[in-house]
Amino acid sequence: MSAATVRHISECFVKAAHITEEAKKPWHLTPWDVAMLSVQYIQKGLLFAKPSESFNLPTLLEKLKHSLSLTLVHFYPLSGRLVTSKSEDPPTYVVFVDCMNSPGAGFIHASVNLTISDVLSPTYVPLVVQSFFDHDRAINHDGHTRPLLSIQVTELIDGIFIGCSINHCIADGTSFWHFFNAWSEIFQAGDNIPISRPPVTKRWFPDGHGPFINLPFTHHEQFICRFEAPLLKERFFHFSTESISRLKARANAEYNTNKISSFQSLSALVWRCITRARCLPHDQITSCRLAASNRSRLNPPLSPDYFGNSILPLRGFTTAGNLLEHDLGWAAWLLHEVVVNNSDTKIRDLLDSWLRSPVIYHIAQVFDPYSVMMGSSPRFNKYGNEFGMGKALALRSGYAHKFSGKVSAYPGREGGGSIDLEVCLPPDTMTALEADEEFMSAVSPFQH
């Protein structure tokens, strides 16, 4: 299997079925969007079983392209390209999306001589899975010349993988899965239906700012930094509904409360166990970051269907010694407080600070090797996406945003509040985590 190579059979562009008046105007980037220029695309995809021996791949590919074209009418920024406008007098440096002067979204048909079992059976995610996605190692600034959305459909011997790469300047996880859900909805309807959740593409800026965010640069080399991941093992761990319930009950009982959520309990477990596996010094500062949407936290709140970025990595921190000397409930409560304190005032203060001194995020600077980052969300509708092949067997991600301590949370395939965690760690740390009794006692067998 290590020698298996993904072969690209065809590549093309897909444009929106028709151009709306909105799509004829520049789509401006907010501070949350612009800050993502030097990080990588979001890469997530679904693995399906071929439904029968009479399965017709050319028909599927044409239907995928047709439904994608209809979906892009609603999500028109994904058809565009980034453009930088700059001048010397007055000094300006502005990045925005031109939705008109672009060949469209990318669409790739590929194949690989592997079975579904070759992908799902190994303990660790095979490296070949990274080749199921376009935009390998690309950063968002590359969206000046590369598609902001690229779909790769990879045919396996007995399966189909649909990999989606979206520029992170255009969408966060909420918007990524909103697009994917709408595409599935249109595919299944087979027509240009009014989708159940139209995206809100109107831009949101803090009071007194926008629509142009003027950056303090004269050339992109001043803020672009490409990230290469270290040697990592990537493994999926499953937590059943019952296991999650036990963790939540334990965390709340240990802190004598009923306010700690299931995800806060699970995040605290992961943080404690990875910290123990790393054998950090007692006084080493360690943190757990939670990717949190700001949409409902703003006053007035943004629509849950707001399209773009509206996220903050909330951070709970302490020393390694403190974290491990206290129990799960203590760590979970620390994360709970971080979440409940994410207020409208705090969000706007952070935005004001950024606007006074704009910073472009760099993965190597934002995330240290002593901490944990809980990304994605088990609340997103991921297994509801069907493309004529029934429910997906599994979800996998690409190369992007992989570093020591990166953990992505997905809903378990069986639903019911179950959660799958995609954990990325150096080989020695992964081995230590797999030997951690507290962690492995909470892990459940996969239900394939």
C-alpha positions as CSV (number, residue, x, y, z in Angstrom):
1,M,0.0,0.0,0.0
2,S,2.9,2.4,0.7
3,A,3.7,2.3,-3.0
4,A,0.1,3.3,-4.0
5,T,0.1,6.5,-6.1
6,V,-2.9,8.7,-6.7
7,R,-3.2,9.3,-10.5
8,H,-4.9,12.4,-11.8
9,I,-7.1,11.4,-14.8
10,S,-8.7,14.8,-15.6
11,E,-8.9,18.3,-14.3
12,C,-11.3,21.1,-15.2
13,F,-13.0,24.2,-13.7
14,V,-16.6,24.6,-12.7
15,K,-18.3,28.0,-12.8
16,A,-21.5,29.0,-11.2
17,A,-24.6,28.1,-13.3
18,H,-25.4,31.8,-13.6
19,I,-24.0,35.1,-12.2
20,T,-26.0,37.0,-9.6
21,E,-25.7,40.8,-9.2
22,E,-23.9,40.2,-5.9
23,A,-21.2,38.1,-7.6
24,K,-20.3,41.0,-9.9
25,K,-19.0,43.1,-7.0
26,P,-15.8,42.6,-5.0
27,W,-16.2,40.4,-1.9
28,H,-14.3,42.1,0.8
29,L,-12.3,40.3,3.5
30,T,-12.9,41.0,7.2
31,P,-10.1,41.1,9.8
32,W,-10.9,37.4,10.6
33,D,-10.5,36.5,7.0
34,V,-7.4,38.5,6.3
35,A,-5.6,37.1,9.3
36,M,-5.7,33.7,7.6
37,L,-3.6,34.6,4.6
38,S,-0.5,32.7,5.6
39,V,-2.2,29.5,7.0
40,Q,-3.4,26.5,4.9
41,Y,-6.6,25.5,3.1
42,I,-9.2,23.6,5.0
43,Q,-9.1,20.0,3.6
44,K,-11.8,17.5,4.6
45,G,-13.4,14.7,2.7
46,L,-15.8,11.7,2.9
47,L,-15.2,8.1,1.9
48,F,-18.1,6.2,0.3
49,A,-18.6,2.6,-0.7
50,K,-19.4,2.1,-4.4
51,P,-23.1,1.2,-4.3
52,S,-23.1,-1.7,-6.7
53,E,-21.3,-3.4,-9.5
54,S,-23.4,-1.4,-12.0
55,F,-22.1,1.9,-10.5
56,N,-21.4,4.4,-13.3
57,L,-18.5,6.8,-12.4
58,P,-18.9,9.1,-15.5
59,T,-22.5,9.7,-14.5
60,L,-21.5,10.5,-10.9
61,L,-18.8,12.9,-12.0
62,E,-21.2,14.8,-14.3
63,K,-23.8,15.0,-11.7
64,L,-21.3,16.2,-9.1
65,K,-20.1,19.0,-11.5
66,H,-23.7,20.0,-12.4
67,S,-24.8,20.2,-8.8
68,L,-21.6,22.0,-7.8
69,S,-22.3,24.6,-10.5
70,L,-25.7,25.2,-9.0
71,T,-24.3,25.4,-5.5
72,L,-21.8,28.0,-6.5
73,V,-24.6,30.4,-7.5
74,H,-25.3,30.6,-3.7
75,F,-21.7,30.4,-2.5
76,Y,-20.3,32.6,-5.3
77,P,-17.1,33.8,-3.5
78,L,-15.8,30.2,-3.9
79,S,-15.7,30.7,-7.7
80,G,-13.3,33.7,-7.4
81,R,-9.7,34.5,-6.9
82,L,-7.9,36.7,-4.4
83,V,-6.7,40.1,-5.7
84,T,-4.3,42.5,-4.0
85,S,-4.8,46.2,-4.6
86,K,-1.9,48.5,-3.5
87,S,-0.8,52.0,-4.0
88,E,2.0,54.3,-2.7
89,D,0.1,57.5,-2.3
90,P,-1.8,57.1,-0.1
91,P,-0.1,53.8,1.1
92,T,-2.7,51.0,0.7
93,Y,-2.5,47.2,0.7
94,V,-5.9,45.5,0.4
95,V,-6.8,41.9,-0.4
96,F,-10.2,41.0,-1.6
97,V,-12.0,38.4,-3.7
98,D,-12.8,39.0,-7.4
99,C,-15.7,36.7,-8.2
100,M,-15.8,37.5,-11.9
101,N,-12.3,37.3,-13.4
102,S,-11.7,33.6,-12.6
103,P,-12.0,30.3,-14.4
104,G,-14.0,29.0,-11.4
105,A,-13.6,26.2,-8.8
106,G,-11.3,23.3,-9.5
107,F,-12.6,19.8,-10.1
108,I,-10.2,16.8,-10.3
109,H,-11.0,13.2,-11.2
110,A,-8.3,10.8,-9.8
111,S,-7.8,7.1,-9.1
112,V,-5.7,4.9,-6.8
113,N,-5.2,1.2,-6.6
114,L,-6.4,0.8,-3.0
115,T,-9.4,-0.6,-1.3
116,I,-11.5,0.9,1.5
117,S,-9.9,-1.5,3.9
118,D,-6.4,-0.2,2.9
119,V,-7.5,3.2,4.0
120,L,-9.5,2.4,7.2
121,S,-7.9,-0.7,8.6
122,P,-4.4,0.5,9.5
123,T,-3.9,1.9,13.0
124,Y,-2.5,5.1,11.6
125,V,-3.9,7.1,8.7
126,P,-1.9,6.2,5.6
127,L,0.1,9.1,4.1
128,V,-1.5,8.4,0.7
129,V,-4.8,9.9,2.1
130,Q,-3.1,13.4,1.9
131,S,-3.0,12.8,-1.9
132,F,-6.9,12.6,-1.9
133,F,-6.9,16.4,-1.8
134,D,-5.9,19.2,-4.1
135,H,-3.9,22.2,-2.7
136,D,-1.3,20.0,-0.8
137,R,0.8,22.4,1.3
138,A,-0.8,25.4,-0.3
139,I,-1.4,28.5,1.8
140,N,-4.4,30.8,1.5
141,H,-2.4,33.6,-0.2
142,D,-1.9,31.1,-3.1
143,G,-5.6,31.8,-3.8
144,H,-4.4,34.7,-6.0
145,T,-3.5,32.1,-8.7
146,R,-5.2,28.9,-7.5
147,P,-8.9,28.0,-7.0
148,L,-10.4,29.1,-3.7
149,L,-12.4,25.8,-3.8
150,S,-11.1,22.6,-5.3
151,I,-13.0,19.2,-5.4
152,Q,-11.0,16.0,-5.9
153,V,-13.0,12.8,-6.6
154,T,-10.7,9.8,-6.1
155,E,-11.9,6.4,-7.3
156,L,-10.7,3.4,-5.1
157,I,-11.2,-0.2,-6.1
158,D,-14.4,-0.4,-4.1
159,G,-15.0,3.2,-3.0
160,I,-15.1,6.8,-3.8
161,F,-13.5,9.6,-1.8
162,I,-14.8,13.2,-2.3
163,G,-12.1,15.6,-1.0
164,C,-12.9,19.3,-0.6
165,S,-10.2,22.0,-0.2
166,I,-11.5,25.5,0.6
167,N,-9.4,28.6,1.1
168,H,-9.5,29.5,4.9
169,C,-9.7,33.2,4.1
170,I,-13.1,32.5,2.6
171,A,-14.6,30.1,5.1
172,D,-14.2,28.7,8.6
173,G,-15.3,25.2,9.6
174,T,-19.0,26.3,10.0
175,S,-19.0,27.8,6.5
176,F,-17.1,24.8,5.0
177,W,-19.7,22.3,6.2
178,H,-22.5,24.7,5.3
179,F,-21.3,24.6,1.7
180,F,-20.8,20.8,1.7
181,N,-24.4,20.4,3.1
182,A,-25.9,22.6,0.5
183,W,-24.0,20.8,-2.3
184,S,-25.3,17.5,-1.1
185,E,-28.8,18.9,-0.8
186,I,-28.8,20.2,-4.4
187,F,-27.2,16.9,-5.7
188,Q,-29.9,14.9,-4.1
189,A,-32.7,17.2,-5.4
190,G,-31.3,17.1,-8.9
191,D,-32.3,20.7,-9.6
192,N,-31.7,24.3,-8.8
193,I,-33.9,24.2,-5.7
194,P,-34.2,27.0,-3.1
195,I,-31.7,25.5,-0.6
196,S,-32.9,25.1,3.0
197,R,-30.1,27.4,4.4
198,P,-29.0,30.1,2.0
199,P,-25.6,31.5,3.0
200,V,-25.5,35.1,4.4
201,T,-22.7,36.5,2.2
202,K,-23.0,40.1,3.4
203,R,-19.8,41.0,5.2
204,W,-19.6,41.9,8.9
205,F,-17.1,44.5,10.1
206,P,-16.6,46.1,13.5
207,D,-18.3,49.5,13.8
208,G,-16.4,52.2,12.0
209,H,-14.3,49.7,9.8
210,G,-14.6,48.2,6.4
211,P,-15.2,47.4,3.7
212,F,-11.4,47.7,3.0
213,I,-8.9,46.4,5.6
214,N,-5.6,48.2,4.8
215,L,-2.6,46.1,5.8
216,P,0.7,47.6,6.9
217,F,2.7,45.9,4.1
218,T,4.1,46.6,0.7
219,H,4.8,43.0,-0.5
220,H,3.4,39.6,0.5
221,E,6.9,38.3,1.4
222,Q,6.6,40.5,4.5
223,F,3.9,38.4,6.0
224,I,3.9,35.0,4.2
225,C,5.5,32.1,6.0
226,R,5.0,28.5,4.8
227,F,4.7,25.7,7.3
228,E,6.1,22.2,7.0
229,A,4.7,19.7,9.5
230,P,7.1,17.6,11.6
231,L,7.1,13.8,11.5
232,L,3.7,12.8,12.9
233,K,1.5,9.8,13.5
234,E,-2.2,10.5,12.8
235,R,-4.7,8.2,14.5
236,F,-8.5,8.2,14.9
237,F,-10.0,7.5,18.4
238,H,-13.7,6.8,18.8
239,F,-15.7,7.8,21.9
240,S,-19.2,6.2,22.1
241,T,-22.2,8.0,23.4
242,E,-21.9,6.1,26.6
243,S,-18.2,6.9,27.0
244,I,-18.9,10.6,26.4
245,S,-21.7,10.5,29.0
246,R,-19.4,8.9,31.6
247,L,-16.7,11.5,31.0
248,K,-19.2,14.4,31.4
249,A,-20.7,12.9,34.6
250,R,-17.2,12.3,36.0
251,A,-16.0,15.8,35.3
252,N,-19.1,17.4,36.8
253,A,-19.0,15.2,39.9
254,E,-15.4,15.9,40.5
255,Y,-16.0,19.7,40.4
256,N,-19.4,19.5,42.1
257,T,-21.3,21.2,39.3
258,N,-23.6,20.4,36.4
259,K,-22.4,23.1,34.0
260,I,-19.4,21.3,32.3
261,S,-20.3,20.2,28.7
262,S,-19.5,16.9,27.1
263,F,-17.0,18.5,24.7
264,Q,-15.3,20.4,27.6
265,S,-14.9,17.1,29.5
266,L,-13.5,15.3,26.4
267,S,-11.1,18.2,25.7
268,A,-9.9,18.2,29.3
269,L,-9.2,14.4,29.1
270,V,-7.2,14.9,25.8
271,W,-5.2,17.8,27.2
272,R,-4.3,16.0,30.4
273,C,-3.4,12.7,28.7
274,I,-1.3,14.3,25.9
275,T,0.5,16.4,28.5
276,R,1.3,13.3,30.6
277,A,2.5,11.5,27.4
278,R,4.9,14.3,26.7
279,C,6.6,14.1,30.1
280,L,6.8,17.9,30.3
281,P,8.6,19.6,33.2
282,H,6.4,20.5,36.2
283,D,6.6,24.2,35.5
284,Q,6.1,24.1,31.7
285,I,3.2,26.3,30.6
286,T,0.7,24.3,28.6
287,S,-2.6,25.3,27.0
288,C,-5.6,23.9,25.4
289,R,-7.2,25.9,22.6
290,L,-10.7,25.4,21.5
291,A,-11.8,26.7,18.1
292,A,-15.0,28.6,18.8
293,S,-17.5,30.4,16.6
294,N,-18.2,34.0,17.4
295,R,-21.6,34.1,15.5
296,S,-23.8,33.6,18.6
297,R,-21.5,35.5,20.9
298,L,-21.8,38.8,19.2
299,N,-24.4,41.4,20.2
300,P,-26.5,41.5,18.0
301,P,-25.6,37.9,17.0
302,L,-24.5,37.0,13.5
303,S,-26.7,34.6,11.6
304,P,-25.6,30.9,12.1
305,D,-25.5,30.9,8.2
306,Y,-23.0,33.8,8.0
307,F,-20.5,32.8,5.3
308,G,-16.9,33.6,6.0
309,N,-14.7,33.4,9.1
310,S,-16.0,34.1,12.6
311,I,-13.8,32.1,14.9
312,L,-11.4,32.5,17.8
313,P,-9.1,30.0,19.4
314,L,-10.1,30.2,23.0
315,R,-7.2,29.3,25.3
316,G,-7.1,27.8,28.8
317,F,-3.6,27.5,30.2
318,T,-1.8,26.3,33.3
319,T,1.4,24.5,34.1
320,A,1.9,20.8,33.3
321,G,2.3,20.1,37.0
322,N,-1.0,21.8,37.9
323,L,-2.9,20.1,35.2
324,L,-1.8,16.6,36.2
325,E,-2.0,17.1,40.0
326,H,-5.6,18.2,39.7
327,D,-8.4,15.9,38.5
328,L,-10.4,15.9,35.2
329,G,-13.1,18.1,36.6
330,W,-10.7,20.9,37.5
331,A,-9.2,20.9,34.0
332,A,-12.7,20.8,32.4
333,W,-13.9,23.7,34.6
334,L,-10.9,25.7,33.5
335,L,-12.0,25.2,29.9
336,H,-15.7,25.9,30.7
337,E,-14.8,29.3,32.1
338,V,-12.8,30.1,29.0
339,V,-15.8,29.3,26.9
340,V,-18.4,31.2,28.9
341,N,-16.2,34.3,29.1
342,N,-16.0,34.6,25.3
343,S,-18.3,37.6,25.2
344,D,-19.2,40.3,22.7
345,T,-17.0,42.7,24.6
346,K,-14.0,40.4,24.5
347,I,-14.4,39.6,20.8
348,R,-14.7,43.3,19.9
349,D,-11.7,44.2,22.1
350,L,-9.6,41.6,20.3
351,L,-10.7,42.9,16.9
352,D,-9.9,46.5,17.9
353,S,-6.4,45.4,19.0
354,W,-5.9,43.6,15.7
355,L,-7.1,46.6,13.7
356,R,-4.6,48.8,15.5
357,S,-1.8,46.4,14.7
358,P,-2.8,43.8,12.1
359,V,-1.2,40.4,12.5
360,I,-1.2,37.6,9.9
361,Y,-1.3,34.2,11.6
362,H,1.6,31.8,11.2
363,I,1.0,28.2,12.4
364,A,4.5,27.8,13.8
365,Q,4.1,30.9,16.0
366,V,0.5,30.4,17.2
367,F,0.8,26.8,18.2
368,D,3.6,25.5,20.5
369,P,4.7,21.9,21.0
370,Y,3.5,21.9,24.7
371,S,-0.1,22.5,24.0
372,V,-3.2,21.0,22.4
373,M,-5.5,22.5,19.8
374,M,-9.1,21.2,19.5
375,G,-10.2,22.0,16.0
376,S,-13.3,21.3,13.9
377,S,-16.5,20.3,15.7
378,P,-18.7,17.2,16.3
379,R,-21.7,19.5,15.9
380,F,-21.2,20.0,12.2
381,N,-23.4,17.9,9.9
382,K,-20.8,15.8,8.2
383,Y,-22.4,12.4,7.7
384,G,-25.6,13.9,6.4
385,N,-23.8,14.6,3.1
386,E,-24.8,11.9,0.5
387,F,-24.1,11.8,-3.2
388,G,-26.1,8.8,-4.4
389,M,-23.8,6.4,-2.5
390,G,-25.5,6.3,0.9
391,K,-24.0,7.4,4.1
392,A,-20.2,7.9,4.1
393,L,-18.1,5.3,5.8
394,A,-15.6,7.7,7.3
395,L,-14.2,11.2,7.2
396,R,-10.6,12.0,6.6
397,S,-8.5,15.2,6.2
398,G,-5.5,16.3,4.2
399,Y,-2.0,17.6,5.0
400,A,-3.2,21.1,6.2
401,H,-2.9,22.2,9.8
402,K,-1.2,19.2,11.1
403,F,1.2,19.7,14.0
404,S,2.0,18.1,17.4
405,G,-1.1,18.3,19.6
406,K,-3.6,19.1,16.8
407,V,-6.8,17.3,17.5
408,S,-9.9,17.5,15.2
409,A,-13.3,16.5,16.5
410,Y,-15.9,14.9,14.2
411,P,-19.3,13.3,15.0
412,G,-19.2,9.6,15.3
413,R,-20.7,7.8,12.3
414,E,-23.5,6.3,14.5
415,G,-24.5,9.7,15.8
416,G,-26.2,10.0,19.2
417,G,-23.5,12.3,20.6
418,S,-20.6,9.9,19.8
419,I,-17.3,11.6,18.8
420,D,-14.3,10.7,16.7
421,L,-11.0,12.4,17.4
422,E,-8.2,12.7,14.8
423,V,-5.1,13.1,16.9
424,C,-1.7,14.2,15.5
425,L,1.4,13.5,17.6
426,P,5.1,12.6,17.1
427,P,5.6,8.8,17.1
428,D,7.0,8.6,20.6
429,T,4.3,10.7,22.1
430,M,1.6,8.8,20.3
431,T,3.0,5.5,21.7
432,A,2.9,7.0,25.2
433,L,-0.7,8.2,24.7
434,E,-1.7,4.7,23.5
435,A,-0.3,3.3,26.8
436,D,-2.1,5.9,28.9
437,E,-4.7,4.0,31.0
438,E,-6.9,7.1,31.7
439,F,-7.1,7.9,28.0
440,M,-7.5,4.4,26.5
441,S,-10.1,3.4,29.1
442,A,-12.4,6.1,27.6
443,V,-11.8,5.0,24.0
444,S,-14.4,2.8,22.4
445,P,-14.2,0.3,19.5
446,F,-15.1,1.7,16.1
447,Q,-18.6,0.8,14.7
448,H,-17.9,0.1,11.0
